[in-house]
Amino acid sequence: LADAVLFVVDAMVGPTSTDERVVKMLRGSGKPVILIANKVDDLRQEPEAASLWSLGLGQPYPVSALHGRGVADIVRAIRAAR
């Protein structure tokens, strides 16, 4: 019943086989998927998030749940997906 899906992955781990299986399921939902790359605490870690492009969901949004970094970008992406 959701308008969009927020798929949160650990950017420091990179894409996993489990992530790839979840992506296949999410594609079948027909809903927009916003890829969130968690644990990107500062600019030095942003390249880690780039590896998530391989999941085929578009731009990964780097965030740090610990520091609140990137939240405004996610809110804009959610609004655009509706």
N, C-alpha and C positions, 0 to 999 in steps of 0.2 A: 504494500500500500504506500510505500515511500515514494516521494517525488525524485529522489536521487540517493545514491549510495556513497558514503565516505569509506574508502578502503584504506586503512591505516597499516603501514608496514614499517619495519625497523630498517632505516636507511643504512645503519652500520653493518647489518647482516647482508644486505643486498637481496635480490629476488631469489626466492626459494621455490622448490618444486611444489610446495603447498600453496604458495602465493599464485603460481601458475594455474593450479587446479581451481582455486577460488576465482581467478580472473575468468576462466571459461564459464563458470557458473554465473558470474555477474553479467557477462556478455549476453547470456541467454535470458536475463531478466528484462532486457530492453530499456533499462533505466540508465540515466547518465551516471557515470562513475567518476568520482573525484579521488585521485590517488594522493594520499598524504604520506610523506616520508618523515617519520618521526625520528627523534634523537639527533637532529641536526642543530646542535647547540650554538654554532657560530659559522661564519663564512668559510672557515678552513675546512669544514665538514660538508659543505654543499656539493663538492664533486661526488661524494658517496651517493647522494640522491640521484645523480645523473644516471647511474646504472639501472635505475628503475624504469627508464624509458623502454627497456627491453620487454616489459610486461605488455606493452601495446595499449596502454590506457591514456596516453598523452602525457602532458607535463606533470611531473611529480611536484607537489607543493611541499617544500622543506619546512618543517616545524620543529619546535622544541616544546614538548608538553611541560617539561620541567621549568623552562624560562618564559613560556608564553609567546615565544618567537613564531612569527608567520601566521598568527591567528587571523589578522585582518585580511590577508590574501585568501585564506580559506573561506571566510565569510563572503568575499566578493565572488569567488568561484561558485559557492552555493547559490547565491542570488542569480548568477548568470545561468545556472543549470535549470532553474525552475521554469 
